[in-house]
């Protein structure tokens, strides 16, 4: 598994958690984290 794959998985996990939590603020933060992980994965792929 590459680092990009790892961060992509973390993004997916954060999105799933965002859908599962009841607290809207927590959900919003998890969605933001998911997007940050996704962007980081893209940057890693572009570097290699």
N, C-alpha and C positions, 0 to 999 in steps of 0.2 A: 504494500500500500504506500502510495506516495504521500507527501505532506499535503498536496492539493486534495487528494482523496480524503485524507483525514479531516481537513477543514470543511470539505463538502458534506461529509457525514455529520459533523458538528452542526452545520447549518440546517440540515434536515432534522436533526434531533431537536434543535431549538424551535423550529417551526411546529413540530409535533407537540412539544410542550406548550407552546403558545396557544394551540388549539385546545389543550386539555385543562389549562388553568382557568379558574373562575374570575380571578382578579384582573380587571382590564389594564391596569398599569403594568402588572407583571407580564401580561400577554404582549403589550406594546414593546416592553423592553426586550423580551425574547425575540420578537420579530426583528427588532433593530440588530440584535446580536446575530441572528441568522443571516441578515444581509451583510453584516461585516465579515462573517466567516466566508460567505459566498464570494465576496469581492477579494478577500485575501487568497482564496483558492485560485481565482482567476489570475491574480498577479503572479502567484507561484508558477502557474502553468506557462505564463508568458515569458518568465525568466528562463525556463528550461526548454 
